[in-house]
Amino acid sequence: MGAMTSILLGLALTSLVTHTLVRLFGRRTFLLLAAVMAGAFAFLLVVAVQTFHGEIVTESFEWIPQLGLTLSFRLDAISALFALLVTGAGALILLYCTYYFEEGEGGLARFAAVFMGFAVAMLGLVLADDIYLLFIFWEGTTILSFLLIGHVTKLRTANAAALQALMVTTLGGLAMLVGFVLLAQATGTSLLSEIVANPPGGVLGTVAVYLVLAGALSKSAIFPFHLWLPGAMAAPTPVSAYLHAAAMVKAGIYLIARIGPGFGDTPGYRETLVILGAITMLNGGIRALKQFDIKLIVAHGTVSQLGLLVMVFGLADPRAAFAGLALLFAHAVAKAPLFLAVGVIDHATGTRDLRKLSGLGRKMPVLFVVTTLAAASMAGLPPLAGFVAKESAFTEFLAIGADRPLALIAFGVAVVGSILTVAYMGRFVWGAFAPKPDTAACAVVHSPGRAILIAPVVFVALALSGGLFAGVADPWLQTAIEQMAGGGASTHSAEHLALWHGLTPALGASAVVILLGAALAYVSSRTTAVFRTVQERFSASHIYWLFTQWVDLIAVRLTSLTQRGSLPFYLAVILIVVVVSLGGSVLTMDVWPDTFELVSSPVQIPIALVMILAAIFSLRARTRFQSVVLVGVTGYGMAALFAMHGAPDLALTQALVETVTLIAFVLVIRRLPQRLGRASTRRVRWVRLVIGGAVGLTIGAIAIVALGARIADPISLELPALAYNGGHGSNVVNVMLVDIRGWDTMGELSVILAAATGVASLVFLNTREDNRPKLTRSAARTQAREHLLRVVDPNDPMRRISWLLAGRHLDPARRSIMLEVVVRLLFHALIILSIFLLLSGHNAPGGGFAGGLVAGLALVARYLAGGRYELGATVPLDAGRILGAGLALAVTMAFVPMFFGQSALASAWVDVDLGVFGTLPLVTSTLFDIGVYLVVFGLILDVLRSLGAEIDEHEEDDATETTGVDVASDGAISDDTAKVRNR
């Protein structure tokens, strides 16, 4: 396992246990998480040293070989720089979280786990070389950022902002996925490095790259997708500092930087990015000057700087990319401490409104100095990293402008945008710390302590050292540019980073920016509106909410048209679509067989007649019970047909399923009127007759066509040999379920769990858990012993009601001693039969599914005889635990072979010689089958407790409210009421 894979796996495992650790140790866990992230940073730094000398580290693991997909990671200079940013900033912000959050704060464990998960997704994104793997990590950051932004679940603004961010970035991500698919199809590879090295041309390549840009621009909040980022400031401050300054919004910038060298010459590529970046930079800067919330000033400033980065990288020139990397890291180390400082101010004063903040600089001098230095770097003042990076950008814009006039336009916009940057940073520092004559000095109501300033101080120290010692990082960035350009950067040498280049045009531009920006900052330093505000209806946020309102309105009207609450209407629409689509295909295509055989056995005729008559009479039934029984007859007829045609496994399963279904229907119709609703009109009956007849003819025609369409030997002829050689079983059906197509079975088990959850949610009022008192094992054994002694004691007055454990809860008027005796005798036999079917199913009819159904029928018998108390006494375990244990066992047995170098679901077996009793085959897939058994058993138990026991309890409550008598379930009476009657 390589270094990158080890780091990702280690951080992923840490994120999985973070929730538990925070619940155990509280906010101190953030210190451990910060140490883990710092360790990942150090490990990456050691590995990255070789990349800064021109080497490239790659790791690849087969993922889906049939589709040519691999887990491919690539560490070159640029991905190493981004990876160091993700882990380094993550470590500092996790340290900040230790002192930012209060001990015992709600949702802290969830926040920490999601934060770590986001860091893993972001690190995987910058390391992934396979575009599909990159997309998975990309969408992972989208989902996890949604959870982080909406961390305060009770805050409506946070929920709305999280949903807005999710919708905008997901829309862009889906467009990007389509672009990735087109690029992979056009180039024959899914590796991003190879796609960029050999980009496809023509219309296909152009469309693909613009789709990819849609995802990148939406992630980095570039116009017209810029609306989501300011709203996302509803998130906690560490989220804003990490996701929206150092990590998530940089994902789009990273992707643009990656594809620029290969697709820069695509028609309109440079123009699109420069124009959109220019609009974003100017719009963000102007909006930042209008804000009174200091966090929103920083947020809109982030949007503005992202626009500058897109302009720089959008030129798709190695020299501009060099300046872009310098700008990107200067922005991260300056913007992150600004957000962190806002969090400290908010905690200390309880407000972020600059109209209420006054004189805070004197009360918190260290924070004031740190924040001022960060703002100065953001504004591009010497000797900080922001000044060096912005000078580099100005220099490269002017150098590239000699060949591309577009760069001169970008230079002009960058100068104007930088003036705005100086102005809103000045407004931010003045608003947060300066004393205001018309505002009373704000009080520090909650001192956060000095330790919370460690992370901002480290960030600012990096910003300061990045300016003073810019030459140290210069070789790293030069190497990154050479690798991005495929070694061609040497012909377009970028200006080296340095604090002083002499008297240059770039220095003159910087001086103009600082002077005009300072003047504008002075003008904007007031507590009234700085500029005239554009009406809200023209903003992008209003357009977004207007669009979503239209979507909601259309959805409501469409729903009212189609979702009428009428089951016959829904069925009619579904069946008409089936007839039109499938029937039309059969009629218009030449697919009819030349010959076909209607009957293959004389016995089929009476069975078919019985099924047809049952279906017809079900239409004439007047009660629900008659209709259910007649429909069940058609199912049993199908089981008979299976048994006649050499499919005993299917016949057994069909009969058991039909029985369980019939019982479920009976449990449901108890709460419905006994008789069916009033008769339909003649017109409705004719419409239903036409639809039913059309569906019958369509399905019949499809069956004939499907059976006659086979012109080659079916693959099923090879299944017996495959089942025995690969799964060591003679029962082809069972081996297929637990081995050959075990993935399908796991999917079906998941569907069963979802169905059980859905049924329970419709019935249970508060919780689906069975909260009735449970017996301990020793108490259950004692009760069973006493129960048997009473049965054989002729002098025991309770003998006549002791055939079942819960017999004393039954109303004597509604009891059946014969049923109790039969159930008592058959229950254990059915359980043994179910275990026999489970263990013998690998070589004979049966299996986990059939065995679970038989065990479930044993429970049904126990419930019918003794009611819900008997059901609880029979199985004191929670149904959800049984369902979960079954699925967990099945999934575990599917993955265990992979730890032994085998493919998933691979079987191993051993034949145990039992002497005169023969040979006992032990196959690992039997454990998978046990999981199936538990899931089916748990499903039936859940259905009995929801549709049976819970409905019984509802009826009991209704009867108690109506009569005032404490009526027990199943028509039984409580112990106290029984004593009164006996008296």
N, C-alpha and C positions, 0 to 999 in steps of 0.2 A: 504494500500500500504506500503510495507516494505522499509527499509532504502536504500537497494541497488537499488531497482526499482525507488525510489524517486530521488536518485542521478543521475542515468542514464537518467531519463526522464527530470530532470531539465537541465542537460548539453545538452541534445538533443534539447530542446526548445531554449536554449541559442544559439546553433549553427545555428538554423534556422533563428534567427533574427540578427545574427552577421553581415551578409552582409549589411543589412539596417543600422545598427548602425555605421559601419565603414564609409559608404557613408555619413552619417550625421555628425559624430564627428571626422572622420579621425583616425590617429594613436593613439589618446588618448583612443580610445575604448579598446586598448590592456590592459590598466590599469584595466578597468572594467572586462575584460575577465580573467585577472590574479587573480583578487579578487574572481571571481566566482569559478575559479579552486582551489584557496586556500581554499575557503569555503567548496568545495567538499572534499579536503584533510582533513580539520579539522573534518568534519562530519564522514568521513571514519575512522579517527583515534579514535574518540569516540566509534564507533561501533566495531572497531578492537580490542579494549582493552580486551573485553571478549574472543576473539579468542586466544589472547596470554596467556590466562589462561586455554586453552584447549577446549573451547566451539566452536561449529560450527553453524553458522547462515545460514539458508536456506530459500529461497523464491521460490514459484512455482505458476504459473498461467496456466490454460488450454489454449492451442494454437489451435491445431487441434485434438480434442478428438478422431475422427474416426481413426486417424493414431497413436494415443498414444503420440503425440508430446506436450511438455509443455515448457513454458518459465521458465526454472529452473535456479536459481542463487545460488551459494554456496560461503560463505565467511569463509574460515578457515585461519590458520596462514600464509600459503604460498601465497594464493590469496590476503590476506590483505597486505602482504609485496609488492607484485607486484602492487596492486591497489594504495598503497601509493606512490610508485615510479612513476607511470603514472601521478597521479594528482599533486604530489609535484614538480616533474621535469617540468611538464606542466605549472604550475603556474609561476615558475622562468623564463622559456624560454619565456612565453607570456610577462612577465615584460621586458625582454631583447628586445623583438620585438618593444616595445614602443620607444626605443631609436635607434634601429638598422635601421628601415625603415625611409625613408624621407617622409615628409608630402606631400600628393598628389601623391605618387608613384603609377604607373599603376598596376592594378590588386590586390591592397592591400585588398580590400573588399573580393574578391574571396579567397585570401590566408587565411585570418583570418577565414572565414566560413569553409573552407576545413580543416584547422588546428584544429579547435574545433571539427569538425565532426570526424577527425582521433582520437582525444583524447577520444571521446565517444566510438568509435569502439574498441579501444585498452582496455579501461576500461571494456567494455562489454565482451571482449574476456577472460580476466583473471577472471571475476566473473561468467561466464556462466558454468553451470554444464551439460546442455544438449549438446551433441556433435553437433547436427545440428544447434542449436543456436550459439554455439562456431564457427562453420564453417561460418555462416552468418557474424559474426563480423570479422572473419579472412579475408574473402574476402573483407569486407568493408575496412580494413586497407590496403589491396592490391590496391584497386581502388583509395582510397584517397591518398596513398603515391605516386601513379602514377601522380596524379594531383599536388601534392606538389613538386615532383622532377622536373616536367615540368612546374613549375610556370612561368618562363621566356619563354613565348611561342615563342618569336622571336629568341631564342638561339637554334640553331640546335643541339648542343651537349646535351643540357638539354632535348630536345624532344627525341633524340635517347636514352639517358640514362634512361629516364622515360619508354619508350617502352620496353627496355631491362629488366628493373626491373619488369615490369608488366608481360612480357612473362614468365620469369623464375619463379617468385613466383606463378603466376596463374597455370602454369604446375604442380608445386608441390602441390598447393592447390587442384587441381582436383584429383590428386592421393590420397591425404589425405581424400577427400570426399569418394572415393571408399573404403578406409580402414575403415572409420567410419561406412559406411553402412554394411560392412562385420562384424564388431565388434557388431553392434546393432543386426544384424540377429543372430549372434552366441550366444549372451548373453541374448537376449530378452529384453534389456533395452537400452535406449539412454543416460543414465546418466553416465558421465565420472567417477564419484566416484565409482559407482557400477561396472562398467566395469573393473576398475583397481583393485577393491577389489576381483572380481571373473573373472580373465582373461581367455579367451578361449584358449584351447590348440590345438595341432595338426597343420596340414598344413594351415588350415583356419586362425587360430590365428597368425601364423608366417607371412603369406602373408599380413594380415591386418595390423600388427604392422609395417612392413617395408614400406607399403604404407603411413602410418601416418608419419613415419620418413622422407619419401621423402618430405612431405610438411613442416615439421619442419626444416629440413636441408636447404631447398631452402629459407625459410623465414629468417634464421639466417646466410645466405651466407657462408655455409660450403662447402668445396670441394666436388663435382665439380661444385657447384652452387655459388661459391664465386665471380664470375666475375662481378656481377651486382652492388655490394656495392661500390667499388671505383668510378665507373662511376656515381653513384648517387650523388657524391659530387658536381655535377653541380647545385644542389639545393641550395637555400639560406641557410645561416649558421644556422638559428634557426631550419630548417628542419633537417640538418645533426645532430645537437645536440640532437634533440628529437627523431627522427625516428631511427637514426643509431647509437645512443649511449645509450639512456635511454629507448626507447619504442619498436619500431617495431622489430628490430632484436632480442630483448629479447623474442618475442612471441614464436619463435621456441625453445629457451632455456626453457621457461616456460613449453611448452608441453612435452619436453623430461624429465624435472624434474617430471612432473605429472605422466607420464606413466612408468617411470623407476621402481618404486617399484613393479608394477604388471607384467611387461614384461621383467624384467632384465634377467630372466633365459631362454628367447627365444633363440634358437640356433643362434649364431653369433651376437646377439644384442650388447653385450659389445665390442666385437672385432671390429665390424663395426664402432661404434661411436668413439672408441679410435683411430683407424687408421685414419679415416677421420678427426677427430679433430687434430691429430698430424700433418698430412699433411698441414691442414689449418693454424695451428699456425706457423709452420716453414716457409711455403711459404709466409704468410703475413708478418712475421718479416723480412725476407730477402728482400722482395719487398719494405718494408717501408724504408730500408736503401738506396735504389736506387733513391728515389724521391727527386726532387728539389722543388716541390710545397709543402709547409708546411701542407696544408690541406690534400693532398694525403698521407703524412707521417702518419697523425692521422688516415686517412681512412684505410690504410693497417694495421696499428696497431690495429684498431678495428676488422678487419678480424682475425688477429692473436689471440687476446684475446677471440674472440668467439670460436675459435678452442680449446683454453684451457678450456673454460666453457663446451664445448661438451665433452671433454675428462673426465672432473671431473664428470659431471652428467651421462655420458655414462657408468661409472663403476657400476651404479645402486646399490650403497651401501649407507646406511644412513649416514655414516661418511663422505664419499666423497660429498654427497649432502649438508651436513652441510657446508663444506668448499666452495662448489659451490655457495651457497647463499651468503656467505660472499664475495666471489670474484665478484659476479654479482653486488652487491650494491657498492662495492669499485670501480669497473670499471665504473659504471654509474656516481658516484659523482666526478670521476676524468676525465673521457673522455668528459663529457658534457662541463665543463669549458674550456677544450682545444679547442673544436670546437668554442665555443663562443669567445675565445681569438683570434682565427684565423679570425673570422668575424670583430673584432675590428681592427686588424692589416690591413686587406684588406681595410676596410673603411678609415683608417687613412693614408695609404701609396699608395693605389691603386694597390698593387701587393702582391702576395703570394710566389714569387720566392725567395728562400733563397740566391740566387746569387746576388739579388738586394737589399736585406735587410741588413742593417748594422747600428750598434750603436743605435738600437731602445730601448735597455734596459735603457739607460740614459734618453731618452726623455719621456718614459712612464714607470716610475719605479713601480707604483702600479700594472699595468698590468704584468710587468716582474715578480714581486714577486708572484702574484696569479698564473700565468702560470707555474712558476718554481715549486711551491708547488704541483700543479695538476700533472705535469709531474713526480715529485718525487713520488707521490702516485702511479701513473701508473707504475713506474719502481720498486715499492716495497721497497722504502727507509723508514726507521723509522723516526719519530714516527707516520706515516700516516696510513690510513686504508688499503692501498694497501699492506703495509708490513705485517700487521696482517693477512690479507686474504691469501696472498701468503704463509706465514709461515704455516697457517692452512692447505692449500692444500698440501704442501710438507709433513707435519706431517701425514696427512691422507693417502697420497699415500704410504708412507713407512709402515704405520700400516696395510693397506689393502694388501700390497705386501707380507706379511707373508702368506696370504691365496691365493692370486691371483697374479701370476707373471705378469699378464697384467698390474697391477697397478705400478709395478717397471718400465715397459716400459714407461708408462705415466709419471712417475716421471722423467725419463731421458729426455724425450722430453720437459717436462715443464721446467726443468733446462736450457736446451739449448734455448728454446723459451724465457725464462725470461732474459737470457743474451742479446738476440736480442732486447728485450723490453727496457732494460736499454740503449742499444746502440742507438736505433732510438729515444728514448725520449731525450737523450743527444744531438743527432743531431738536433732534433726539436728545443730545447731551444737555442742551439748555432746558428742555422740557422735563427731563428726569432729575436734574441735580441743581439747577440754578435757583437762587431765591427770586421770588416774584413779588413785586410791591403790592399787587392787588390780591395776593393769596397768602394766607397764614401758613407759617412753617408747619409741614406735616410731621406728625409724630410717628416714631418707630414703635409700633405696637407689638411686634413680634420679631425679636432679634434672632436671625438664623444661625449666628455663630460664624467664626472665622473659617472653619474647615470647609464651608460650602464654597469659598472663594478659591480653593485649590485648583479646580478644573479651569475656571476663567483665567487665572494667573498663568497656568501652563500654556493655554491657547495664546494669550497675549505675548508670552515669552517667545513662542514660536514665531509669531508675527514680527516681533522685534528682531529676532535673530535672522529671520528670513530676509530682512532688509539689510542688516549689517553684514551678514555673511552670505549674501546671495550667490557668490561664486561657488560655494560648496555644493549647492543643489544644481548648478548649471550643467555639469557633465551628465547627471542623471536624466535631466530633461532632454539634453541633446541626444542621448542614447535612445530615449523613448521616441523621439521624432524620427530618427533614422530607421528604427524598427517599424514605425507606422508607415513610413514612406517606402518601405521595402529596400532600404539602403540608398535611396535616391536623394536623400536630404543633403548630401554633401555638395550637390550642385546648386543648392539654394540655401546657403548657410544662414541660420538665424542669428540675430544679435545675441551675444552672450549676456547673461544676467550680471548686473553690477549696480551698485548704488550710485556711481558717478560715471557718466560717459562724456563729460565735457559739455560745452554749450552746443546743444543740438536742437533741431526743430521740435523734437518730442519734449525736451525740457521746457521750451517756450510754451508749448501747448499745456503742459502741466502747470506752469506758472499762471497762465490765463485761467485755467480751470479753478485753481485754488483761490485766486483773487475774486473772480466773479462768483464762485460758489460761496465764499465767505460773505460777500455782500448780500447775496440772496438769502443766506442763513440768517444774517442780521435782520433782514426785512421779515423773514418768516418766524422770527422769535417773538411770538405773541400768542395770546390765548384766544384770539378771535380767528375767524376764517381767513386763511392766507390767500386763496384764490376763490373765485366764484365756482361753486360746485355745479357740475353738470347734472341735469335731472336724472334721477335714479332709473327712469324708464328707458334711458339710453345705455345703461350699463350692461355688461355681459352677464352679470349675475341676475339681473331682472329678465333678460332674454332667456336665460336658463330656466328660471322658475316659471316663466310664461310658457315655455315649451313643455315642461313637465306637467303644468296644469292642463294644457291641451291634451297631452297624452292621457292624463287621468280622466278627463272629461270624455274622450273618445272611448276609453276602456269601460267607463261606467255605462255609457249608452250601448256599446256593443254587448256588454254583459247583460244589461236589461233585456236586450233583444234575444240573446241566445240562451242565457242562464235563467230560465223561467221557474225553476224549481219543480219542473214536471219531468218525471222519469220517462214516461212514454215519448215525450218530445225529444229528449236526449237520445233514446234508443232509435227513434225514427231517423234522426239526422245521421247517426253513426251507420245504421244499416243502409240508408239510401246512398251514402258515400261508398260503402262497400260494393253495393250493386252497380253503381255507375262506374267506379274505377276498375274493379276486377271483372265485372260482367262485360263492360265495354271492351276491355282488353281481350277477353275470350272470344267475343263476337267478331272483332275486327282483325284478329290475327289467325293465320292458318296453322292452328295448333291441334286440331282434332285428330285423334288416332284413327287409323283405318278400321281396326276391329277392337272390340272391348267385350268383356265378360261381365254380365250383370250379377250372376249368382255362381259361386264356386262350390257350394254345398247345399243340399236340400234343407238342412236344418236352419240355414240362414233365413229362409222364408218365414216360418212361424215367429222367430225372434224379431224379425223386422216388422211383422204385422203387429206384434204386441207393442213394440216401441212406437209405431205409428198411431195405434189406437190410444196409447197412453198420452201421447202428445195432443191428439185431438180432444180427448176427454178432459185434459187439463185446461183447455180453453173453455169448456162448458162447466167447470167446477164452480160451485157457489161459495165454498169456504176456502180459506187459505191453507188449512191442513190438507184437504183433498188435493189441491193444486200442487203442494210440495211433494206429496207422496207420489202422485202421477208423474211428475217430472223426474223423481228419483227412479222410477221404473225404467225410464229411457237410459239412465246411467248404468243400472244393473244389466240391461240388455247389451250395452256396449261391452261390459265386463264379460258377458257370456260369449260374445263374438271373439274377444281376445283369447279366451280360454280355448275355443274351438280351433283357432288358427295357430296353435303352438306358442302362445305367449302367456304362460301362466303367471309370470312376474307382473306383467301389465294387468292381467285380469285380477290378481290379488290386490294390487295397489288401487285399481279403479273401484273395486267393490268396497275397500276400506275407506277410500276418499268419499265415495258416494254416501256411505253410512255416516261418516263424521259430518259431512255437509248437511245431510238430512237432519241430524240432531241440532246442528247450529241454527238451521232454519226454524226448527220447532222452538228453540230457546228464544229466538227473536220474535216470532209471531205471537208469543204469549202476551206481549204488551200491545198487540195490534187487535183491532176488531176481529171477531171470529169470522164474520162473513165478509166477502169482498165488496168493494164499493158498488154503487148503482151501475146498472148496465149502460153501456155507451150507446150513442145514437147510431142509426143505421149507416150514416155516412162515415163515421169514425171506424165502425167495424169493417166496412168495405176497404177503407184506406189501409187498415192494419192487415187485412187479408191480402191485399195486393203487395204490400211491403214484405210480409212473411213469405208469400209464395215466390216473390222475386229473389229473396235471400236464399231460400231453399234451392231454387233452380240454379242460382249462381254458384253456391257452394258445391252442389252436385256436379255441375259442369267442370268446376275447377278440379274436383277429385278425379273425374274421368280423364281430364287432360293431364293431370299430374301423373296418374298411374300409367297412362299411355305414352308419356313423353320420354320414358326411359328407353334408350336404345343401346346402352352398354351395360355390362355387368355392374351391379351396385357395389359400392365399397363395403357394404355390410357383410359381404361374403368373406372378407378378410378379418372381420372383427373377432370371431371365435379364436382363431390362432393368435391374434394380437392380444386378446384378453388373457389367454393362458400364458403366453410367453412373456408378456410385459407386466401383467398383474397377477399371475398365478391363480386365476379364477376361471371356473367353467360357466358361471352365470354372466353372460355378456352384458346384460342390462346393468347389473350392480357394479361390475368392474368399470363400465363406462362412467357411472355416476361418481365413483370415488377415486378414479384413477385417470382414465383417458380424457374425460371432460370434467375433471374435478373443479376447474375454475368456474365453469357454469354453475356447478352445484353450490359453490360458495356464494355466488351471486344470488342464487335462488334462496339460500339460507338468509341472506341479508334482506331479501324481499319479505320473507316470512316474518323476520323481526319487525320490519317496518309495518307489516299488516297487523301484527299483534299489538304494536304500539298504537296504531290508528284506531283499532277496535276499542282498546282500553280507554283512549282519550275521549271517545264518544260516550262512554258509559260512566266511568269513575268521576265523581264530583270533585274530589280534592286530590287524592293520590291513588295510584294504582297499586301501591304496596298493601299487602295484607297485614293490617295492624292488629288483628285479633291476637289474643294471648297464645303464645306458642308453648308446646310441651318440650321439656328437656328430654334427653334420651333415657335417663333413668326413670323419669316420671312416665314416659310413654311405655317402657317395659313393665313398670308396676301396674299401670292402667290396663295393659293388655292381659297381664296375668290375672288380675281381678276379674276382668271381663270373661275370661275362659272359665274361671271358677264359678261365676254366676250362671253361665250357660249350663253347666252340668249339675248345679245345685237345685234339686226340685223344690226346696223350701224357700228359695229366694223369691220374694214378691216381685222383684224387678226382672225376673228371668225372661218374661215374655217380650221385653223390649231391649234385650241385651245382645241381640244378634249383631248389631252394629255399634261401633264406639260412640256414635252420636245419637243413638236411638232414643235417649231420654229427652232430646230436644224436639222430637217429632210429635205432632198432634195424633193421639190414638185414633181419631176418626179418619185420618188420611193415611194410615199405615197399611203396608202389605207385608205380613210375615212371610208369605211365600216368596215375594221378591227379595226380601232381606236374606232369607236362607239361600236362595239361588245365587245371589250376588256374593254372599259369604263363601260359597263353595267355588264359584267360578273366578273370583278376582285373582287369586294367586295362580290359578292355572293360566289365566290370560297373561299375567306378568311373565310367567315362565315361557309361555308360547312366544311372547314378544322378544325375549332374550334369545330363544332358539332361532327365530327368524333373523335376528340381528347377526348372530354368529355364523349361521349356515348360509346367509345370503350370498356369500362370495362364490359358492359353488352350486347352490340350489335356490329355488324361488324364495324371496325374502329380501333382507337387507335392512339398513337402518331406518329408511323411510317407512317401510311396511311394519317393522317392529315397533317404531314409535307410534304409529297409528293404532296398533293393537293395544299397546300399553295405555294410550289415550282412551280407547274404548273401555278399558277396565276402569279408568277413572270416571268415565261417563256413567257406567253402571253403578259405581259407588255413589255418585252424586244423585242419580235418579232414585236410588233406594233410601239414602240418608240425608239428602239436602246439603246445604252449604257447610254445615258444621261437620258432617261426615267427610266432605271434601277437604276441609282444613285439617282434620285429624289424620286423614290418609297421607297427604303430602304437606307437611308443615313448612316446606321451603317456598321461597318467593319464586314465582314463575319467571320474573325477569332475570334472576340469577341463573336459573336453569338454561334459559335461552342464551344468555351471555356465555355461560360455560361451554355450551355446545358449539357455538360459533368460534369461541377462542380455541377450543380443542381442534376443530376442523382446520382453522387457519394455521395453527401451530404445526399440525402434521403435514400441511402443504409445504411449509417452508423448511422444516427440519432436514429433508434430504439435501438442501442446498449447502448446509454446513459440512456435508460429507462429500462434496464435489459432484453431486448428482443434480439433475434438473428438478424443479419443483414438482411435487406430487409423485416422484419416482417411488416405486414400491420395492420393499425388501421382504423376504420371507424365509421361514425355516420350517421344515416338516418334522414334527415330533412323532417318533415311533411309539405307539401305545401297546405294542404287542398284539394280543388277541383282539383288542378293541380297534385295531387299524392304525391309520396315520392321521395325526391332527395337524393341518396346515395353519401356521400362524403368519399372517400377512400384516404389514404395517398399515395398509389402507383400512384395515378393520377399525383402527383407532379413529380414522377420519369418519368412518361409518357410525361410530359411537357418537361422534359430534352431531351427525345428522339425526340420530335417534333422540338425543337430548333436545335438539331444537324442535323437532316435531312434537315430542312429549310436552315440552314447555309451552308450545303454541296451544295445544289442546287444553292444558291446565289454565292458561291465560284466558282462553275463550270461555271455559267453564266458570272461571271466577268473575269475568266481566259480564258476559251474556247470561250467565246462570246465577251465581252467588250474589253479585252486586245488584242485579235486577230484583232478585228475591228481597234483598235488603230495602231497595226502593219501595217495593210493594208493601213490605212490613211497615215502613215509615208512613206510607199513604194510609194504610189501614188503621194505624195508631192514631193519626190525625183525624180520621173520619169517625172512628168508633170510640176512641178514648181507651181502648183495650190494648195492652202491650202484647202484640201479636208477633211471634217469632217467625223466622223464615220458613218457606216451603209449606205455608199454611199451618205451621206448628204453633204452639203456645209456649210462653215462657214458663220457667219452673214455678214461679209464684202463682201464676194464673192456673197452672195445672193443679196445684195444691188446693186452691179455692174451689175448683170444679170437683175435685175428689171429695171434699167436705160436703 
